[in-house]
Amino acid sequence: MKVQTISLLPSQLHLTLERVSLPFAVHHSSTHQETPFLYIQTHGFCRLCHPELIILLLAKPHSSSAQSHHASLTQSAPPASLLKFFRSLYRYTQQNQCLIHQKDYTEFSSPLLGVYKAFVYSDQPLPEICRRIPSSSEYLVCIGITESELVYVKKYGTARILANLARMYKYYPTPCWMHPKQAYKRNVFHLEENKDKFSSLLDAVSTITWPNVYVYVEDLKYLTLYVDVHTSPQEVFEDLKEICDISQRELGTGDTSNDEQPSEMDTRVPLYVTFAIKSNMNADIPAHLCWRGDAPPSPEQMVGSSTNAGASCIVSKPGANISSQLGASFLALAPHDSAATFRTVEDGFCLFLPPQDMHKLIQEFMSLAEDYVNVLESVHNGNGLPFMIERTYFELSLSQGCTFRVQFPSLKDIGISGT
């Protein structure tokens, strides 16, 4: 099949389609072998400063001897529902200036391709087909999820489902193709059996979802929370402010009679709120924690457990050194009277901090986020760069020689020059 072009919105958006053979194991029990796919790519979203979208859809084999497989293979042409999705998303982006990020999902009113209730997105590298993507273009791969899987995406974020798909299909960071007939059969969390007893630490704490957040540990000692804050600095700042306000109210120190809240939390007031920040999968990190729905440990068990307690398994690139870098699906922060430390819980890390360290963490976090708010608002309004942000991270020392770091991107990394 030669490259085919389909116009969706004249002079604005079109698709290219190409039949390709890629060495993927489309059945989770099979080995990797050359398999035909329909490679679909948008052209036009980049004009809206939005990543282009890619879909790999299982295609019919050319060989007539494969007739027995035709029932489980999709047509070698884009379904009308996909074309409608691309058109609608383009118009929505154009009107609302709203960008899709890795943390996002797009829910459909009726199942797409008969089974997918939503798309989640991944920026994972596709070495076999990257030559078809201009080097200057950002892109996201659309990954279909079923209605039952969407329930868990809404509750726990996208990283947990993507890691479990990686486990099922033995493909890291997550299978980048869509096989509708296969999706009918997969049971990622044994949902039917566990739907009444499935529980997670994330069900018991307040959660925060920001775009482009990564949580990982290096050499099992250096825990990092990377926040690509320029995509939503005001949201980051307001969420942290709310945590401070909630903590004050719970301790009885907040003044609820006055609508005007203090700009800074009283330094005598410790943070007593436990919360979790959801993370994305990062394809550059060679391994990721994976949790299948086992019963979570109690807080007492978490504090007294070993570093890898509570994680069901780890998914990784072939031959990866999982101790060098290990990604996680969330970071929970919890006050605790003992020395500062962290533990693995489910597919995330829980950071236990004495109240004074928790307070310092939140205040430093808010200060950095506020700097980005001021800089980006000034640049966006055409007023130039008000000041340089020289410090883009802060660290806390933990017990046993460990360190926790919150890392923001530099202004150069987000395309802002000081000259």
Disulfide bonds with the S-S distance in Angstrom:
none
